């Protein structure tokens, strides 16, 4: 996610993807709750 800040610059839309391990999943859910947002999950 280091380069996510370079996504959607100058008023353009963009997509950022992050690979999250099972260990990191809880932290991601905490971010969603704190920020009042939801991340789209894509599973293989």
N, C-alpha and C positions, 0 to 999 in steps of 0.2 A: 504493500500500500504506500510505499515511499513516494511514488510519483502520482498519487491520486490528486494532489493539489494542482497538477498541470492539466487536469481534465476539465473540459467545458470552459475554456477561456474565451474572453472577448465576446460574451453573450451567446456562445455556441453551446449546443448540447454535447454531452459526452458520456462515456460509460467507463466505470472503474470496476475492476474485478479484484477480489482478494481470495486467496486460498486459506481456509480456516481449518485447523485441526479440531478434533473432538475436545481436546483440552482447552482450546481458545473459544469454543462456542459459547460458553457461559459468559465470558467477558463481552463478547459481541452482543449478546442479548441484554446485558447491562447497559451497553452504549445505546442500544435502541430505546430502552426504557427512559434513560436519562435525557436523551436528546429528543424524544417524542417522534422518532422516525422508525421506519422498518426497512430492512435490507431484503432484496429479492434473493431467494435461495435457488440455486441451480444445481441439480444433482445429475450425475451421470447415470 
